[in-house]
């Protein structure tokens, strides 16, 4: 019995030392400064349109996290982390003044790095936005730089004491192997599977996985289903699912952001449907 107690005590001591070491490492990582690993746009592309940018902000989920007025909110308040989606405007409590030009917005959106070089938490889905073309990014930044002022003072995102050992595993590092973001508006806008694949990389993959075969819903919700079957639906049924949250014969999970996808154009929905139709159906288990 005494031997078991000693073993347990030794294990507890080693675990404590490990957590302390990882906590110290995590504190250092939480304040790390990073170099941008790829190209940034210094000026907005010609034709950048804030009205189109506002539409894209809805479709790509910016409004879902930062609010329709971009004033932000407390996103997660848990013992490891306080995660706050920032007020992106220049109103009271806003952070827009920290973003001095398109390059700073690009650095945050496509590389998950703040203007001061510190990393944003992984809840910011830059791995998806990294695939955004310069033209679409230009529309989005034009909207962010001209957004109406919204007054909301919020606490800053914080890695708390219990989160420091988690941070010590490197989960806060911005992605390091992305390289340059795409520069051209390729593939061309049109009702094609290629353009649909581009759109799915910006919208669908976060919940349904890179291969669109399904995955864990952000925030710990139920697993999102595979999307190959939706490419076999009639186009009218697909449109209803995307815009109204109503799949053939059933209501879709409320986590499906149909209110935002309702702003997709007919061409975008045709392209997305065409891309999903190219996916192979999963074999029955």
C-alpha positions as CSV (number, residue, x, y, z in Angstrom):
1,X,0.0,0.0,0.0
2,X,2.8,2.4,1.0
3,X,4.5,1.6,-2.3
4,X,1.3,2.5,-4.2
5,X,1.1,5.8,-2.3
6,X,4.7,6.7,-3.2
7,X,4.1,5.9,-6.8
8,X,1.0,8.1,-6.8
9,X,2.8,10.9,-5.0
10,X,5.7,10.7,-7.5
11,X,3.2,10.7,-10.4
12,X,1.4,13.7,-8.9
13,X,4.7,15.6,-8.4
14,X,5.8,14.9,-12.0
15,X,2.5,16.0,-13.3
16,X,2.7,19.2,-11.3
17,X,6.2,20.0,-12.6
18,X,5.0,19.2,-16.1
19,X,2.1,21.6,-15.8
20,X,4.2,24.3,-14.3
21,X,6.8,24.0,-17.1
22,X,4.1,24.0,-19.8
23,X,2.4,27.0,-18.0
24,X,5.7,29.0,-18.1
25,X,6.1,28.1,-21.8
26,X,2.5,29.0,-22.5
27,X,2.9,32.4,-20.9
28,X,5.8,33.1,-23.1
29,X,3.9,31.9,-26.2
30,X,0.9,34.0,-25.3
31,X,3.1,37.1,-25.7
32,X,5.1,35.9,-28.7
33,X,5.5,38.2,-31.7
34,X,5.4,36.6,-35.2
35,X,6.6,37.6,-38.6
36,X,4.0,37.4,-41.4
37,X,4.9,34.2,-43.3
38,X,3.6,35.4,-46.7
39,X,2.6,38.2,-49.0
40,X,0.3,41.1,-47.9
41,X,-1.7,43.4,-49.9
42,X,-0.5,47.0,-49.4
43,X,-3.3,48.8,-51.3
44,X,-6.9,47.8,-52.1
45,X,-7.4,46.1,-55.5
46,X,-9.1,48.3,-58.1
47,X,-12.9,48.0,-57.8
48,X,-13.0,47.1,-54.1
49,X,-16.5,47.7,-53.0
50,X,-17.6,48.1,-49.3
51,X,-21.2,47.2,-50.2
52,X,-20.0,43.9,-51.6
53,X,-17.7,43.5,-48.7
54,X,-20.6,43.8,-46.3
55,X,-22.4,41.0,-48.1
56,X,-19.3,38.8,-48.0
57,X,-18.8,39.6,-44.3
58,X,-22.2,37.9,-43.7
59,X,-21.5,34.9,-45.9
60,X,-18.0,34.3,-44.6
61,X,-19.1,34.4,-40.9
62,X,-17.7,37.8,-39.8
63,X,-21.1,38.9,-38.7
64,X,-21.8,35.6,-37.0
65,X,-19.0,36.2,-34.6
66,X,-18.5,40.0,-34.5
67,X,-22.2,40.9,-34.8
68,X,-24.1,42.5,-37.6
69,X,-22.7,45.9,-36.6
70,X,-19.2,44.5,-36.0
71,X,-19.3,45.6,-32.3
72,X,-18.1,42.2,-31.0
73,X,-19.1,40.1,-28.1
74,X,-17.8,37.8,-25.4
75,X,-17.5,34.6,-27.3
76,X,-16.2,32.1,-24.7
77,X,-15.9,32.8,-20.9
78,X,-14.3,29.7,-19.5
79,X,-11.5,28.9,-16.9
80,X,-8.8,28.4,-19.6
81,X,-9.7,31.3,-21.9
82,X,-11.7,34.5,-22.1
83,X,-12.3,34.8,-25.9
84,X,-13.7,38.1,-27.1
85,X,-14.5,38.9,-30.7
86,X,-13.3,42.5,-31.0
87,X,-15.3,45.6,-31.8
88,X,-13.9,46.0,-35.3
89,X,-15.2,49.6,-35.8
90,X,-13.7,52.9,-34.8
91,X,-16.3,53.6,-32.2
92,X,-15.8,53.6,-28.5
93,X,-14.0,50.4,-27.5
94,X,-13.3,49.6,-31.2
95,X,-9.9,48.5,-32.5
96,X,-10.0,49.8,-36.0
97,X,-7.5,52.6,-35.2
98,X,-4.9,49.8,-34.6
99,X,-5.2,48.8,-38.3
100,X,-3.4,51.4,-40.2
101,X,-4.1,50.0,-43.7
102,X,-5.0,47.0,-45.9
103,X,-1.8,45.1,-44.9
104,X,-2.8,45.1,-41.2
105,X,-6.3,43.8,-42.0
106,X,-4.8,41.2,-44.4
107,X,-2.3,40.0,-41.7
108,X,-5.2,39.4,-39.3
109,X,-7.7,37.9,-41.7
110,X,-5.5,35.6,-43.7
111,X,-2.6,34.9,-41.3
112,X,-4.1,35.3,-37.8
113,X,-1.6,37.9,-36.7
114,X,-2.4,41.2,-35.1
115,X,-0.9,44.5,-36.3
116,X,1.5,44.4,-33.3
117,X,2.7,40.9,-34.4
118,X,0.9,38.9,-31.6
119,X,-1.2,35.9,-32.7
120,X,-4.9,35.8,-32.6
121,X,-6.6,32.8,-31.0
122,X,-7.4,29.8,-33.3
123,X,-11.2,30.7,-33.1
124,X,-10.3,33.1,-35.9
125,X,-10.6,30.8,-38.9
126,X,-7.7,32.2,-40.9
127,X,-6.9,28.8,-42.3
128,X,-10.1,29.2,-44.3
129,X,-9.7,32.9,-45.1
130,X,-6.2,32.3,-46.2
131,X,-7.7,30.9,-49.4
132,X,-9.6,34.2,-50.1
133,X,-8.6,36.0,-53.3
134,X,-7.2,39.5,-53.2
135,X,-10.3,40.8,-54.9
136,X,-12.7,39.3,-52.3
137,X,-10.4,40.4,-49.5
138,X,-10.3,43.9,-51.0
139,X,-14.1,44.1,-50.9
140,X,-14.1,42.9,-47.3
141,X,-11.4,45.3,-46.1
142,X,-13.1,48.2,-47.9
143,X,-16.2,47.4,-45.8
144,X,-14.2,47.1,-42.5
145,X,-12.4,50.4,-43.1
146,X,-15.7,52.2,-43.8
147,X,-18.0,50.4,-41.3
148,X,-20.3,52.7,-39.3
149,X,-19.1,53.4,-35.7
150,X,-20.4,51.1,-33.0
151,X,-19.8,51.9,-29.4
152,X,-19.1,48.9,-27.3
153,X,-16.3,48.5,-24.8
154,X,-15.3,44.9,-24.2
155,X,-12.5,43.2,-22.3
156,X,-9.6,41.9,-24.3
157,X,-9.1,38.2,-25.0
158,X,-7.2,36.6,-22.2
159,X,-5.3,33.3,-21.7
160,X,-6.1,32.5,-18.1
161,X,-4.0,30.6,-15.6
162,X,-5.6,27.2,-16.5
163,X,-5.1,28.0,-20.2
164,X,-1.4,28.6,-19.9
165,X,-0.4,24.8,-19.9
166,X,-2.7,24.4,-23.0
167,X,-1.0,27.3,-24.7
168,X,2.3,25.6,-23.9
169,X,1.5,22.9,-26.5
170,X,1.7,25.5,-29.2
171,X,-2.0,25.7,-30.0
172,X,-1.8,29.5,-30.1
173,X,0.8,29.7,-32.8
174,X,-0.5,31.1,-36.1
175,X,-0.2,28.6,-39.0
176,X,3.4,28.5,-40.1
177,X,3.2,26.6,-43.3
178,X,0.7,28.6,-45.3
179,X,3.0,30.6,-47.5
180,X,1.5,33.2,-49.8
181,X,-2.2,33.7,-50.0
182,X,-3.7,33.4,-53.5
183,X,-3.4,36.7,-55.5
184,X,-5.6,36.3,-58.5
185,X,-9.4,36.0,-58.9
186,X,-9.0,32.4,-60.0
187,X,-11.2,30.5,-60.7
188,X,-13.4,33.1,-62.5
189,X,-16.8,33.8,-61.0
190,X,-19.4,31.6,-62.6
191,X,-21.7,28.6,-62.1
192,X,-18.8,26.1,-62.2
193,X,-17.6,23.4,-59.9
194,X,-14.2,25.2,-59.7
195,X,-15.7,28.4,-58.4
196,X,-17.9,26.3,-56.1
197,X,-14.8,24.7,-54.7
198,X,-13.4,28.1,-54.0
199,X,-16.6,29.1,-52.2
200,X,-16.7,25.9,-50.1
201,X,-13.2,26.5,-48.9
202,X,-14.4,29.8,-47.5
203,X,-17.7,28.7,-46.0
204,X,-18.3,25.0,-45.7
205,X,-15.0,23.5,-44.6
206,X,-15.0,25.0,-41.2
207,X,-17.8,22.7,-40.0
208,X,-17.9,20.0,-42.6
209,X,-14.2,19.4,-42.9
210,X,-11.7,20.0,-45.7
211,X,-13.1,17.0,-47.7
212,X,-16.7,18.0,-46.9
213,X,-17.3,14.5,-45.4
214,X,-18.4,16.0,-42.1
215,X,-16.7,17.1,-39.0
216,X,-17.1,18.5,-35.5
217,X,-19.1,21.7,-35.3
218,X,-17.1,24.6,-33.8
219,X,-18.0,25.1,-30.2
220,X,-18.5,21.5,-29.5
221,X,-21.8,20.9,-31.2
222,X,-22.9,17.7,-33.0
223,X,-20.9,16.5,-35.9
224,X,-21.8,18.2,-39.1
225,X,-22.9,15.8,-41.9
226,X,-21.1,15.1,-45.2
227,X,-22.3,17.2,-48.1
228,X,-22.0,14.9,-51.0
229,X,-25.7,14.0,-50.8
230,X,-26.7,17.7,-51.1
231,X,-25.1,17.7,-54.5
232,X,-27.7,15.1,-55.6
233,X,-30.6,17.2,-54.5
234,X,-32.6,19.2,-57.0
235,X,-31.2,22.7,-57.3
236,X,-34.5,24.2,-55.9
237,X,-34.1,22.0,-52.8
238,X,-30.5,23.0,-52.4
239,X,-31.4,26.7,-52.6
240,X,-34.1,26.2,-50.0
241,X,-31.6,24.4,-47.7
242,X,-29.0,27.2,-48.1
243,X,-31.4,30.1,-47.8
244,X,-34.1,28.8,-45.5
245,X,-32.5,26.0,-43.5
246,X,-35.0,23.5,-44.9
247,X,-33.6,20.3,-46.4
248,X,-35.8,17.8,-48.3
249,X,-38.3,16.5,-45.7
250,X,-36.8,18.1,-42.6
251,X,-35.6,21.2,-40.9
252,X,-31.8,21.5,-40.7
253,X,-29.8,22.0,-37.5
254,X,-30.0,25.6,-36.2
255,X,-26.2,25.7,-36.4
256,X,-26.6,26.0,-40.2
257,X,-26.2,29.8,-40.7
258,X,-28.9,30.0,-43.4
259,X,-29.6,33.6,-42.5
260,X,-26.2,34.5,-43.8
261,X,-26.1,32.1,-46.7
262,X,-29.4,33.6,-47.9
263,X,-27.3,36.4,-49.2
264,X,-25.4,34.2,-51.6
265,X,-26.3,35.0,-55.2
266,X,-27.9,32.5,-57.6
267,X,-24.6,32.1,-59.4
268,X,-22.8,31.3,-56.2
269,X,-25.3,28.7,-55.2
270,X,-25.2,27.1,-58.7
271,X,-21.4,26.9,-58.4
272,X,-21.5,25.4,-54.9
273,X,-24.2,22.9,-55.9
274,X,-22.1,21.9,-59.0
275,X,-19.0,21.4,-56.8
276,X,-20.9,19.2,-54.3
277,X,-22.3,17.1,-57.2
278,X,-18.6,16.1,-57.9
279,X,-18.1,14.6,-54.5
280,X,-18.1,10.9,-54.1
281,X,-20.9,9.5,-51.9
282,X,-19.6,7.7,-48.8
283,X,-20.1,4.0,-48.7
284,X,-22.6,2.6,-46.2
285,X,-21.0,1.4,-43.0
